[in-house]
């Protein structure tokens, strides 16, 4: 999944400014010489990119050449990107995304990291179940974060896939800057075939803008550090407008007509308020204020059967993490089911003891 494709305000975050020492630069450079393959490095477009980056003053030529001399292009990534994208109906997507294992693993993750999740909710106003649901979809709670070397995957798309080259050259630069800031050898860092990183699958630019050092150890590590992972997702949702306590989606009834087709084409955009949508023939099945913005969300719940929802502000926020209606609906459903299970288990475990002092924040919301 690709997180955070939005333009960012770089002033909202405080990326750490550490730099590689000369000794570590030399170590990277010398360790890669033995395996160097000059063919990729010698390509005119790669040389031009290196020239441009050196001209910014942010990189030394030797460190970039040390990386690109050792990049291994991955043609399989281009094959994946070239596959025609098929839009699955919701009922299929749901079955493949939400399983008993998703929920069992999610509750276990929640219990294990309860204190961090609670602290993230207190600081950023994003509830545990939402953070846990996102991590479940993105990486099965940190189990599948991608095994491609990011230098390989990002370079492959940046230089061998013209349609996305501009975007991925920027992400490649962000990645190289990130490695410098975190004091890591870029040739050792791994992620998805599309360059997404760590448990929350942030793109490199998102990592630099929105990852946080939530355990205060001086590093932002979303590859391995659960506190930084949880804090970073919460911070991302806070900055993109999550409103604590608000609904994500509410079911609605729709009277078919041309106006509905127009609304469906609107995708994620909150162009209308609930009152306006009601005038267009949409009746919410649950109470919702007339003056809040909403978007009509149609989903095929069974073959040939479409049901409708109104997506509210928090639905829109989830689509800022991943621009897919199916993704946002799955995140909402997983989070609700996780919350129900977590609270049921907590209530069961605490039924014979008075432990209100440690009552989870999620339970106190009721
Ligand atoms: Ca940290």
Boltz pocket constraint, residues with backbone or C-beta under 6 A from the ligand:
constraints:
  - pocket:
      binder: B
      contacts: [[A, 212], [A, 213], [A, 214], [A, 215], [A, 216], [A, 217], [A, 218], [A, 219], [A, 220], [A, 221], [A, 225], [A, 228]]
      max_distance: 6.0
